[in-house]
């Protein structure tokens, strides 16, 4: 679950001259008086952020059966543990003063390291790991929900072959979403905020939404769902439309999670994005990108598709 840093203009003149540039919040929020932070006291705001960090992690561990472990701040280039993302992004790289022949990289994410960590910590099926990961993304598109600095919970869970199905995926999503809702309720109670999330999350298929709204962009389809339902899990992220060229919804690496296995609902993919409606930004807001990992057979098929 990613935490993002938000851009806020320092004065009204900046708001007027920059409101039409890409990567900024809706123009009305940049106008004088368009947005007012809830917390006037920055120390209280930090207290609220810390409460979220501690409580959500505890609820996530309980609901999904995870154990917290420490995350690496850097990885050796030769380890192969850094996430490739889309294969073109540059990692922040350095060499230690006394070991100039060793190239170290600040991780983009711990997508690959976590899989190794399950083996290292000898996690049995049904048990997983969670870590508070910090990283840098030098080539990220910086906007009001994305930053060069990454601060997110990275988690991974060992499962058995019989757990590779839609029911297990949805049960896990419900556990994660409950942690989000319970954390929001506690924060609202402690600091006098309004809780806006619905109690239940709804499940939808990207294949289904593509047929229902063929003329909308992926982001517009997400907005339609989130504005209507408040919180949704959109299953089936990655792969192409029938033309074999256009992305079905959004990109997903072939060695990440399963986006080709057919589900009982007729859609494809044992993965998805957890999205909520953001009433301030008036749009969908991604909290988690997740899914059941590829099996050896699925990995080979997805690599062949992406050739």
C-alpha positions as CSV (number, residue, x, y, z in Angstrom):
1,X,0.0,0.0,0.0
2,X,1.7,3.1,-1.2
3,X,1.9,6.4,0.7
4,X,2.2,9.4,-1.6
5,X,3.5,12.9,-1.1
6,X,1.2,15.6,-2.3
7,X,2.2,18.8,-4.0
8,X,0.7,22.0,-2.6
9,X,1.5,25.4,-4.2
10,X,3.0,28.0,-1.9
11,X,1.0,31.0,-3.1
12,X,-2.0,32.0,-5.2
13,X,0.2,33.3,-8.1
14,X,1.8,29.9,-8.5
15,X,-1.7,28.3,-8.4
16,X,-3.0,30.5,-11.2
17,X,0.0,29.9,-13.5
18,X,0.4,26.2,-12.9
19,X,-3.2,25.0,-12.7
20,X,-3.2,23.8,-16.3
21,X,0.0,21.8,-16.2
22,X,-0.1,18.0,-16.1
23,X,0.5,16.2,-12.8
24,X,-1.3,18.7,-10.6
25,X,-4.5,18.3,-8.6
26,X,-7.9,19.6,-10.0
27,X,-7.6,23.3,-10.7
28,X,-10.3,24.3,-8.2
29,X,-8.1,22.9,-5.4
30,X,-5.2,25.1,-6.4
31,X,-7.3,28.3,-6.3
32,X,-7.0,30.5,-3.1
33,X,-9.2,28.8,-0.5
34,X,-9.8,25.8,-2.7
35,X,-8.2,23.4,-0.3
36,X,-7.6,23.8,3.5
37,X,-5.7,21.1,5.3
38,X,-7.6,19.5,8.2
39,X,-4.7,19.9,10.7
40,X,-3.5,23.4,11.5
41,X,-0.9,22.0,13.9
42,X,1.8,20.0,12.1
43,X,2.8,18.0,15.2
44,X,-0.8,16.8,15.5
45,X,-0.7,15.8,11.8
46,X,2.5,13.8,12.4
47,X,0.7,12.1,15.3
48,X,-2.1,11.1,13.0
49,X,0.2,9.8,10.4
50,X,2.1,7.7,13.0
51,X,-1.2,6.3,14.3
52,X,-2.1,5.2,10.8
53,X,1.3,3.6,10.2
54,X,1.2,1.6,13.5
55,X,-2.5,0.7,13.5
56,X,-2.8,-0.3,9.9
57,X,0.3,-2.5,10.0
58,X,-1.0,-4.3,13.1
59,X,-4.5,-4.8,11.6
60,X,-2.9,-6.1,8.3
61,X,-0.7,-8.6,10.2
62,X,-3.7,-9.9,12.1
63,X,-6.1,-10.1,9.1
64,X,-3.7,-11.7,6.6
65,X,-1.4,-13.6,9.1
66,X,1.8,-11.7,8.5
67,X,5.0,-11.2,10.5
68,X,6.9,-7.9,10.3
69,X,10.5,-8.1,9.1
70,X,13.1,-5.4,8.3
71,X,13.5,-4.2,4.8
72,X,16.8,-3.6,3.0
73,X,17.7,0.0,2.1
74,X,19.9,-1.1,-0.8
75,X,20.6,-4.2,-2.8
76,X,23.6,-5.4,-4.8
77,X,23.0,-5.0,-8.6
78,X,24.2,-8.6,-9.2
79,X,21.7,-10.1,-6.7
80,X,18.9,-9.5,-9.2
81,X,16.6,-8.6,-6.3
82,X,15.6,-5.1,-7.5
83,X,12.3,-4.8,-9.2
84,X,12.6,-4.2,-12.9
85,X,9.4,-2.2,-13.1
86,X,8.9,-1.6,-16.8
87,X,12.5,-2.4,-17.6
88,X,13.6,1.1,-18.6
89,X,13.7,3.0,-15.3
90,X,17.1,4.0,-13.8
91,X,17.8,2.9,-10.2
92,X,19.6,5.2,-7.8
93,X,23.0,3.5,-7.8
94,X,26.2,4.0,-5.7
95,X,29.4,2.2,-4.9
96,X,30.8,2.1,-1.3
97,X,34.0,4.0,-0.8
98,X,36.0,0.9,0.2
99,X,34.4,-1.5,-2.3
100,X,34.3,0.4,-5.6
101,X,33.7,-2.8,-7.6
102,X,30.4,-3.5,-5.8
103,X,27.4,-1.6,-7.3
104,X,24.5,-1.1,-4.9
105,X,21.0,0.0,-5.9
106,X,18.2,1.6,-3.9
107,X,15.2,-0.6,-4.5
108,X,12.2,0.4,-6.6
109,X,10.1,-2.1,-4.7
110,X,10.7,-5.4,-2.9
111,X,8.6,-7.5,-5.3
112,X,11.5,-9.9,-5.9
113,X,13.2,-9.7,-2.6
114,X,10.0,-10.7,-0.8
115,X,9.9,-14.0,-2.6
116,X,13.4,-14.8,-1.5
117,X,12.6,-13.6,2.0
118,X,9.7,-16.2,2.3
119,X,12.3,-18.9,1.8
120,X,14.9,-17.3,4.0
121,X,12.5,-17.0,6.9
122,X,11.1,-20.5,6.2
123,X,7.5,-19.3,6.0
124,X,5.0,-22.2,5.8
125,X,1.9,-22.0,3.6
126,X,-0.6,-19.6,5.1
127,X,2.1,-17.4,6.7
128,X,3.6,-14.3,5.3
129,X,5.9,-11.3,5.8
130,X,5.3,-7.5,5.8
131,X,7.8,-4.7,5.8
132,X,7.8,-0.9,5.7
133,X,9.7,-0.4,2.5
134,X,11.5,2.9,1.6
135,X,12.9,3.4,-1.9
136,X,13.6,5.9,-4.7
137,X,12.3,6.1,-8.2
138,X,14.4,8.5,-10.2
139,X,12.3,8.3,-13.4
140,X,8.8,8.2,-11.9
141,X,6.1,10.6,-13.2
142,X,5.9,13.1,-10.3
143,X,2.4,14.4,-9.6
144,X,0.0,14.9,-6.7
145,X,-0.2,11.1,-5.9
146,X,3.4,10.0,-7.0
147,X,6.8,10.9,-5.7
148,X,10.4,10.2,-6.3
149,X,10.4,8.8,-2.8
150,X,8.6,5.5,-2.1
151,X,7.2,4.6,1.4
152,X,5.0,1.6,1.2
153,X,4.0,-1.6,2.9
154,X,5.4,-4.6,1.0
155,X,4.0,-7.9,1.9
156,X,4.2,-11.5,0.6
157,X,2.5,-14.7,1.8
158,X,3.3,-18.3,1.1
159,X,0.3,-20.3,-0.2
160,X,-0.4,-23.8,-1.5
161,X,-1.3,-24.9,-5.0
162,X,-5.0,-25.2,-4.0
163,X,-5.0,-21.6,-3.0
164,X,-4.4,-20.3,-6.5
165,X,-8.0,-19.3,-7.1
166,X,-10.4,-16.4,-7.1
167,X,-12.0,-17.2,-3.8
168,X,-8.6,-17.1,-2.0
169,X,-7.7,-13.8,-3.7
170,X,-11.0,-12.2,-2.7
171,X,-10.8,-13.4,0.9
172,X,-7.3,-11.8,1.2
173,X,-8.6,-8.6,-0.4
174,X,-11.4,-8.4,2.2
175,X,-8.9,-8.8,5.0
176,X,-6.8,-6.0,3.7
177,X,-9.7,-3.7,3.2
178,X,-11.0,-4.4,6.7
179,X,-7.6,-3.2,8.0
180,X,-8.1,0.0,6.0
181,X,-11.6,0.6,7.2
182,X,-10.8,-0.1,10.9
183,X,-7.8,2.2,10.7
184,X,-9.9,5.0,9.2
185,X,-12.6,4.6,11.9
186,X,-10.0,4.8,14.7
187,X,-8.3,7.9,13.1
188,X,-11.7,9.5,12.6
189,X,-12.6,8.9,16.2
190,X,-9.3,10.1,17.7
191,X,-8.9,13.2,15.6
192,X,-12.4,14.2,14.7
193,X,-12.3,13.4,11.0
194,X,-15.2,12.1,8.9
195,X,-15.0,8.4,7.9
196,X,-15.9,8.1,4.2
197,X,-15.2,4.5,3.2
198,X,-18.0,2.0,2.9
199,X,-18.0,-1.1,5.1
200,X,-17.8,-3.6,2.2
201,X,-15.6,-3.7,-0.9
202,X,-17.1,-4.6,-4.3
203,X,-15.4,-6.9,-6.9
204,X,-15.4,-6.2,-10.6
205,X,-13.6,-7.6,-13.7
206,X,-11.5,-5.4,-16.1
207,X,-12.9,-7.6,-18.9
208,X,-16.5,-6.9,-17.8
209,X,-15.8,-3.1,-17.5
210,X,-14.1,-3.0,-20.9
211,X,-17.3,-4.5,-22.5
212,X,-19.6,-2.2,-20.6
213,X,-17.6,1.0,-21.2
214,X,-15.5,0.4,-24.4
215,X,-15.1,4.1,-25.2
216,X,-13.7,5.1,-21.8
217,X,-10.1,5.1,-20.8
218,X,-8.9,2.7,-18.0
219,X,-8.8,5.7,-15.6
220,X,-12.3,6.8,-16.5
221,X,-13.6,3.3,-16.0
222,X,-12.0,3.2,-12.5
223,X,-13.6,6.6,-11.8
224,X,-17.1,5.3,-12.7
225,X,-16.7,2.3,-10.4
226,X,-15.2,4.1,-7.5
227,X,-17.7,7.1,-7.5
228,X,-20.6,4.7,-7.5
229,X,-19.4,2.1,-5.0
230,X,-16.7,3.9,-2.9
231,X,-14.3,1.0,-2.8
232,X,-13.7,-1.7,-5.4
233,X,-11.2,-4.4,-6.3
234,X,-10.7,-4.5,-10.1
235,X,-9.6,-8.0,-11.1
236,X,-7.5,-8.7,-14.2
237,X,-4.7,-6.2,-14.6
238,X,-2.2,-6.8,-17.4
239,X,-2.2,-8.4,-20.8
240,X,-3.8,-7.2,-24.0
241,X,-7.2,-6.8,-25.6
242,X,-8.2,-9.1,-28.4
243,X,-6.1,-7.1,-30.9
244,X,-3.0,-8.3,-29.1
245,X,-1.6,-4.7,-29.1
246,X,-3.7,-2.5,-26.8
247,X,-3.4,-3.0,-23.0
248,X,-6.6,-4.5,-21.5
249,X,-6.5,-2.1,-18.6
250,X,-3.0,-1.4,-17.4
251,X,0.5,-2.9,-17.7
252,X,1.8,-5.7,-15.4
253,X,5.2,-7.4,-15.6
254,X,5.0,-11.0,-16.9
255,X,7.0,-12.3,-13.9
256,X,4.9,-10.6,-11.3
257,X,1.4,-12.0,-10.8
258,X,-1.1,-14.1,-12.7
259,X,-3.1,-12.1,-15.3
260,X,-4.1,-15.0,-17.7
261,X,-5.7,-17.7,-15.6
262,X,-9.5,-17.9,-16.4
263,X,-11.7,-17.2,-13.4
264,X,-15.2,-18.7,-12.7
265,X,-16.8,-15.3,-13.6
266,X,-15.4,-15.5,-17.1
267,X,-12.7,-13.0,-16.7
268,X,-8.9,-13.6,-16.7
269,X,-6.3,-13.0,-14.1
270,X,-5.8,-13.8,-10.4
271,X,-4.7,-10.2,-9.6
272,X,-6.1,-6.7,-9.4
273,X,-6.0,-3.2,-7.9
274,X,-7.7,-2.1,-4.7
275,X,-9.2,1.3,-5.5
276,X,-11.2,3.9,-3.5
277,X,-13.0,7.1,-4.3
278,X,-11.1,10.2,-3.2
279,X,-13.6,12.9,-2.4
280,X,-11.0,15.6,-2.3
281,X,-9.4,14.8,-5.7
282,X,-12.7,13.6,-7.1
283,X,-11.3,10.5,-8.7
284,X,-10.2,6.9,-8.1
285,X,-7.2,6.3,-5.8
286,X,-5.2,3.1,-5.8
287,X,-4.3,1.8,-2.4
288,X,-2.9,-1.6,-3.4
289,X,-1.6,-3.5,-6.5
290,X,-1.6,-7.2,-5.7
291,X,-2.3,-10.7,-6.9
292,X,-1.4,-14.4,-6.8
293,X,2.1,-14.9,-8.0
294,X,2.8,-16.7,-11.3
295,X,3.3,-20.4,-11.3
296,X,6.1,-21.8,-13.6
297,X,3.5,-22.6,-16.2
298,X,1.8,-19.2,-16.1
299,X,5.2,-17.4,-16.1
300,X,6.2,-19.1,-19.3
301,X,2.9,-18.3,-21.0
302,X,3.0,-14.6,-19.9
303,X,6.6,-14.2,-21.1
304,X,5.6,-15.6,-24.5
305,X,2.7,-13.2,-24.7
306,X,5.0,-10.2,-24.0
307,X,7.6,-11.1,-26.6
